[in-house]
Amino acid sequence: MDKKIIISKSKYLAGLQCLKYFWYQINAKEKIPQPDFVNQFIFNQGLLVGEYAKKLYPGGIDLGKIGDLKEQLVKTFELLSERKTLFEASCSFGNVYCRSDILVPANADKWDIVEVKSSTQLKEEYIHDVAFQKYCFEKAGVNIRKCQIACINNQYIRKGDINPEELFKRIDITVEVEEILRGIEGRIEELLEIAAGKNPPEIFIGKHCNEPYICPLKDKCWEFLPDNHIFNLYGNKDKAARLYNEGILSIKDIPDRYDLNLKQQIQLECAKTSRPKIDKDEILKFINSLEYPLYFFDFETFSTAIPLYTGVKPYQRIPFQYSIHILDSIDGQPEHYDFLAEGAEDSREELLLNLRKKIGETGSIIVYYESFEKGVLKELAEAFPDYSQWTTSILTRIVDLYKPFGNFHYYHSSQKGSASIKNVLPAITDLSYEGMEIAEGMSASIYFLYICGNYDTGESCPTKEEVEKVRKSLIKYCRMDTGGMIHILRALVKEAM
């Protein structure tokens, strides 16, 4: 006998994004890549937010600790008669099954659904999420009055212990859910037909591979594309989708009839000629604007939904590390200094004090993508007013090394439409981040939280050896950012001569 197909909420949402991904969820889950360290952190952060949301409803009964699915279903319907708030209440009907974050008793025999999210704003996929819950519960005989999203209030400032009433904001989405519900039965029927198929459906790649989430199967589905494919076109991806639908896969094969913007035209020219685009006049303007000594500077920060320190908002950027290289002449030997916080305590003031000793009163401060470093410095000045005058003085000296590349004054096809330092460095020098144990900012922040005990992996705490290893990797990574900028600038100088 064929196993009954059960569509859970997560599978339903996967099906809305991509039917092929949904088929794998049902029929070949073992072929879906497991979440990496970063994605596991995001998942765990969501669980932590959910625990704080439960504090909004004292006296609620938590059914999430019941491991057996059937027992959880039975217990849910036993407790409905008691008219108490239920956490992780579950229900099933036919081929559908769901659990609700919070089920709150309302007037008469009705209930309100409260879905908890760790984001700071309402998103369309949340409405589909709650609509599926409402459909399941009402089909199972539970009347739903209202639907709400409890998401993070990014204006909340922690003062001592976390205040859940201020941490969350609740958004009523009852009307929006009702609109979505009109087509839900048809969507479920379609999913059941797809799930019953022996093979996954043929689905064209497109924007849905990245929206609303990056699909775990993206690498598998995109592996047939050439190295410099049309989805690397700078800007909106609608044009790339049209090209793909016409059978054009490589940027170098884009026909002349296509209306491309200036940056896309540069991409096409570089792809066809295999030579970089170099605007010497604009590059020289940038180089001549620099004042020595040069301070190549980079922050690493973390941000969490639940503020770790008093005076901090949700998702506020907390700098825990910096690297700085100081150069007196373009061919000179740079000095290097860095700072990496020692533990879980708030080290921002210590970082500021340390940094102020390293940056002199004159000279350009070179960063890569200035809005980030400037934003962090402004937040530090607000948090520590004693440093605001100094912080303001260095803000005016910041020069953005991103600009020559973001403006396509230099562009190489190997950048694949990106002006990020990770793409620019190997395009203009012989260096790259490849092979580094920590090679991007999100991983850096999560590994730091991990070694400080602020990241619950569900496993044992890191050993002293692991902590030391991660600290060395963090220092190496941040140093690569600032040292890499020196190599990029030197390459620009060479290209402009």
C-alpha positions, 0 to 999 in steps of 0.5 A, spaced: 500 500 500 502 506 498 504 511 503 499 516 505 502 523 502 502 528 508 503 536 506 505 540 512 506 547 513 513 547 511 512 543 505 506 547 503 510 553 503 516 550 499 511 548 494 509 555 493 516 557 491 518 551 487 514 545 485 520 541 484 523 543 491 516 540 494 517 534 490 524 532 493 521 534 500 516 529 499 520 523 495 527 524 496 528 528 502 535 525 503 538 529 497 536 536 499 543 539 502 543 539 510 543 547 513 550 549 514 553 552 520 550 559 518 543 557 516 542 553 522 544 559 526 538 563 523 534 557 525 536 557 532 535 564 533 528 563 530 527 558 536 529 563 541 525 568 539 519 563 539 521 562 546 520 569 548 514 570 544 511 564 549 512 569 555 507 574 552 502 569 554 503 567 561 500 560 563 500 557 556 501 550 555 507 548 551 505 542 547 512 542 543 515 538 548 511 532 546 515 528 541 510 523 538 506 526 533 500 522 534 500 524 542 501 531 540 495 531 536 491 527 541 493 532 547 492 538 543 484 536 542 484 534 549 486 541 551 482 545 547 476 544 551 480 547 557 480 554 553 487 555 555 493 558 550 496 553 547 504 553 544 505 548 538 498 546 538 497 541 532 492 538 527 491 534 521 485 533 516 486 529 510 492 530 507 494 536 511 498 537 517 500 543 521 502 546 528 501 553 530 506 557 534 501 560 539 493 558 539 489 563 543 482 562 546 478 568 543 470 569 544 465 563 545 468 557 542 473 561 537 481 562 537 486 566 534 492 564 531 499 568 533 505 566 528 511 568 531 517 571 526 524 573 527 523 578 522 522 586 523 516 586 518 510 583 515 512 579 508 507 575 503 510 568 505 507 569 512 500 570 510 501 564 506 504 560 512 498 563 517 492 561 511 495 554 511 494 554 519 487 557 519 485 552 513 488 546 517 485 548 524 478 550 521 477 543 517 479 539 523 473 543 527 477 549 530 474 555 529 479 561 528 477 568 529 483 572 528 490 571 525 496 575 527 503 576 526 508 577 532 514 580 529 520 583 532 520 591 534 526 594 531 525 600 535 525 596 542 531 598 546 533 593 552 533 595 559 535 590 563 531 583 562 528 583 556 521 585 556 517 581 551 511 586 550 516 591 548 520 586 544 514 584 539 509 588 535 503 584 533 500 585 526 493 583 524 493 579 518 486 576 518 483 580 512 489 578 508 489 571 510 482 570 508 484 573 501 489 567 500 484 562 503 480 563 496 485 558 492 488 554 497 484 548 496 486 548 489 493 549 490 493 543 495 490 539 490 496 541 485 501 539 490 498 532 491 498 531 484 506 533 484 507 529 490 504 522 487 509 523 480 515 518 480 519 524 477 520 531 479 517 536 475 521 540 470 521 547 472 525 552 469 530 556 473 528 563 475 527 569 481 524 563 485 530 560 486 532 566 490 525 568 493 523 568 498 529 564 500 535 561 497 533 554 495 537 548 497 537 545 490 539 551 487 546 549 486 544 542 483 538 546 478 543 551 476 549 547 474 548 546 467 549 554 466 556 556 463 560 560 468 559 567 466 551 566 465 546 571 464 543 571 471 550 575 472 547 581 469 547 587 473 541 589 476 534 587 475 533 579 473 527 580 469 532 581 463 536 575 464 529 571 465 527 573 458 534 572 455 534 565 458 527 563 456 529 565 449 535 560 450 540 565 451 545 562 457 551 566 456 552 573 457 557 573 451 551 571 446 546 576 448 544 579 441 545 586 439 538 588 439 537 587 446 537 594 450 542 594 455 544 599 460 551 602 461 554 597 466 550 591 462 554 593 456 560 593 459 559 586 462 557 584 454 564 588 452 568 584 457 565 577 456 566 578 448 573 581 448 576 577 454 579 584 456 577 588 463 574 595 462 579 600 465 577 607 465 583 610 467 581 618 468 576 616 473 581 611 476 586 617 477 581 621 480 580 616 485 587 615 486 589 622 486 583 624 492 587 620 497 591 623 502 597 619 506 598 616 510 592 611 508 588 607 513 585 601 510 580 599 515 574 594 516 569 592 522 566 585 523 559 585 527 554 581 529 547 582 530 541 578 533 534 578 534 534 578 541 539 584 544 545 581 548 546 588 551 543 593 555 542 599 551 541 595 544 536 594 539 534 588 535 539 587 530 543 592 531 550 591 529 555 590 534 562 591 532 567 585 535 573 586 531 577 590 527 583 590 522 587 596 520 593 596 515 597 603 515 601 605 509 605 611 508 606 610 501 603 606 495 609 601 495 611 602 502 611 596 508 604 597 511 603 596 519 598 592 521 593 592 528 587 588 530 582 588 535 578 581 537 573 581 543 575 576 548 568 574 550 561 575 551 561 582 554 560 588 551 566 590 548 564 596 544 567 601 548 574 598 549 574 597 541 573 604 540 578 606 545 583 601 542 581 604 535 582 611 537 589 610 539 591 607 532 588 612 527 592 619 526 589 626 525 590 626 518 590 621 512 584 617 508 581 612 511 579 607 506 574 602 507 570 597 502 562 599 502 562 605 506 555 605 508 557 599 513 563 602 516 560 609 517 553 606 520 557 602 525 561 608 527 555 613 528 551 607 532 558 607 536 558 615 537 550 615 539 552 609 544 558 612 547 557 620 547 564 621 549 567 619 543 562 622 538 567 628 537 572 623 535 568 619 531 565 625 527 572 627 525 574 621 522 567 620 518 569 625 513 576 622 512 573 615 509 574 614 502 570 608 499 574 603 495 568 600 492 566 606 488 571 605 482 568 598 482 561 599 483 561 604 478 564 599 473 570 604 472 574 597 472 570 591 471 573 584 469 568 578 467 570 574 472 567 578 477 560 576 474 557 582 475 559 583 482 563 589 485 564 585 492 571 585 495 570 577 494 569 578 487 574 584 485 580 581 489 581 575 485 579 579 478 584 584 479 590 581 483 592 573 484 589 573 491 582 570 493 578 568 499 578 561 497 580 555 502 579 560 508 576 557 514 572 563 515 571 567 508 565 571 509 562 576 514 556 572 516 560 566 518 565 570 522 559 573 526 556 567 527 563 563 529 564 569 534 557 568 537 559 560 538 565 561 541 562 566 546 557 561 548 551 566 545 550 561 539 546 554 541 548 549 536 545 543 540 551 540 541 557 541 547 560 548 548 567 549 544 573 546 547 579 551 548 582 548 542 576 550 538 576 557 541 583 558 539 582 556 532 576 560 531 580 566 533 586 565 529 581 564 523 577 570 525 583 574 525 586 572 518 579 573 515 579 580 517 586 581 516 585 579 509 579 584 508 584 590 509 590 587 506 586 585 500 584 592 499 592 594 499 593 589 493 587 592 490 589 599 490 596 598 488 593 594 482 588 600 480 594 604 480 598 600 476 592 599 471 591 607 471 599 608 469 
